[in-house]
């Protein structure tokens, strides 16, 4: 019966399957490179560290040794998307992201593959 009801989604990521404090390691990754820097302009982020290479070259002591950094909002969006299959596939409502941390910067010049590893902070059923 469960297999029939969830025939388009996995049946191991339902509300009852998540435990508070559990860290999910998602199998998929996404490589971020120079092509993703254009999104910084699309969201009107004006921080020079993201798109002014001359500034980075002229002040390497304060700009990660002259490297431009990919805007953190883009990194968060990618990680959220990577995590969605395991955390939201069978969800009725997405409650919230309480916090997020960038453990390491993602640079534009050197492509890097990012992965998602969220921790379940709490469980709550919607009041509706």
Number of C-alpha atoms within 10 A of each C-alpha: 6 7 10 8 9 12 10 10 13 13 15 12 16 14 15 8 8 17 13 10 12 13 14 15 13 17 11 13 15 16 11 21 16 14 10 15 20 13 14 18 14 8 11 8 13 11 11 14 19 23 21 13 15 13 17 21 15 12 14 13 10 12 18 15 12 17 23 26 20 24 24 15 13 16 19 15 11 19 20 18 14 20 22 15 15 18 20 16 15 18 13 10 9 9 11 6 9 7 6 8 7 9 6 6 14 21 19 20 15 12 14 15 12 15 19 21 15 18 14 14 13 11 13 7 9 9 4 3
